[in-house]
Amino acid sequence: MDETLDSLQPFEQFVLLSVVELTAEDAAPVHSFEVAETARAHLDDIDRDPFGGVERQMVISALQALADAGLLAKTKAESPTGKGRPGYDLAVESGVVLDTLAGTEGLGSYAETIRAGV
């Protein structure tokens, strides 16, 4: 599992941390717009170049890559207007993600912020 997390692109790790945070707040399944909003709110919590910003399409691509890697499980959820849209649940323990990414250069402080709030 650590190898999978370590092999992710930094932006994918950042998005995964945002999913962990939302899950800890009982907001799962999460949706791309929620993840993008959460990630934008934590750009100051990372010790690296802020990825050139956080665009929703970038978040959607990262969520799909995380699902393909087996770290997220895709679910279908219905929006308030009745449209189906993809939702994502963590497919791994949040503690494993936090433990692994806490030592990641640039993202460790965000992981520790989440751990402090959990």
C-alpha positions in Angstrom: 0.0 0.0 0.0 2.8 2.4 0.9 4.3 1.8 -2.6 1.1 2.7 -4.3 0.8 5.9 -2.2 4.4 6.8 -2.8 4.1 6.3 -6.6 1.3 8.8 -6.9 1.9 12.2 -8.4 2.0 15.0 -5.8 -1.3 16.4 -7.0 -3.0 13.0 -6.7 -1.6 12.7 -3.1 -3.0 16.2 -2.3 -6.4 15.3 -3.7 -6.3 12.0 -1.7 -5.6 14.0 1.5 -8.6 16.2 0.7 -10.8 13.0 0.3 -9.4 11.8 3.7 -10.4 15.1 5.3 -13.9 15.1 3.9 -14.3 11.5 4.9 -13.3 12.4 8.5 -16.0 15.0 8.4 -18.6 12.4 7.4 -19.0 13.9 3.9 -18.5 10.6 2.0 -19.1 9.8 -0.7 -17.3 12.8 -1.9 -17.7 14.6 -5.2 -15.3 16.5 -7.4 -16.6 19.9 -6.5 -16.3 19.3 -2.8 -12.8 17.9 -3.2 -11.7 20.9 -5.3 -13.1 23.3 -2.7 -11.4 21.5 0.1 -8.1 21.3 -1.7 -8.2 25.0 -2.6 -8.8 25.8 1.1 -5.6 24.0 2.0 -3.2 25.4 -0.6 -1.6 27.4 2.2 -1.0 24.1 4.2 1.4 22.7 1.8 5.1 23.4 1.6 5.5 23.3 -2.2 4.5 25.1 -5.3 0.7 25.1 -5.2 0.3 23.1 -8.5 -0.6 26.2 -10.4 -4.0 26.2 -8.6 -6.7 23.6 -8.3 -9.0 23.3 -11.2 -12.0 21.0 -11.1 -11.0 19.1 -14.2 -7.6 18.4 -12.6 -9.4 17.1 -9.5 -11.7 14.9 -11.6 -8.6 13.4 -13.4 -6.9 12.8 -10.0 -10.0 11.1 -8.5 -10.2 8.8 -11.5 -6.5 7.9 -11.2 -6.9 7.2 -7.5 -9.9 5.0 -8.2 -7.9 3.2 -10.9 -5.1 2.6 -8.3 -7.6 1.0 -5.9 -7.4 3.8 -3.3 -10.9 5.1 -4.0 -14.1 3.2 -4.7 -16.5 4.8 -7.2 -20.2 5.1 -6.3 -23.1 6.7 -8.0 -24.9 9.4 -6.1 -27.8 11.6 -7.0 -27.5 15.4 -7.0 -30.2 17.6 -5.4 -31.5 18.1 -9.0 -31.9 14.3 -9.5 -28.9 13.9 -11.8 -26.5 11.0 -11.3 -22.9 11.9 -10.6 -19.9 9.9 -9.6 -19.0 9.9 -5.9 -15.9 8.4 -4.3 -15.3 6.6 -1.0 -12.0 5.8 0.5 -11.0 2.2 -0.3 -8.1 2.2 2.2 -7.9 3.2 5.9 -7.4 6.9 6.3 -4.8 6.3 9.0 -2.6 4.4 6.5 -2.9 7.4 4.1 -2.0 9.9 6.8 0.9 7.8 8.1 2.4 7.4 4.7 1.9 10.9 3.4 2.9 12.6 6.7 6.5 11.9 5.6 6.0 13.2 2.1 7.9 16.4 1.3 5.6 19.3 0.7 2.4 17.5 1.9 3.3 16.3 5.3 2.0 19.4 7.1 -1.4 19.0 5.5 -1.5 15.3 6.6 -0.6 16.4 10.1 -3.3 19.1 10.0 -5.9 16.4 9.1 -4.6 14.0 11.8 -4.9 16.8 14.4 -8.5 17.4 13.5 -9.5 13.7 13.4 
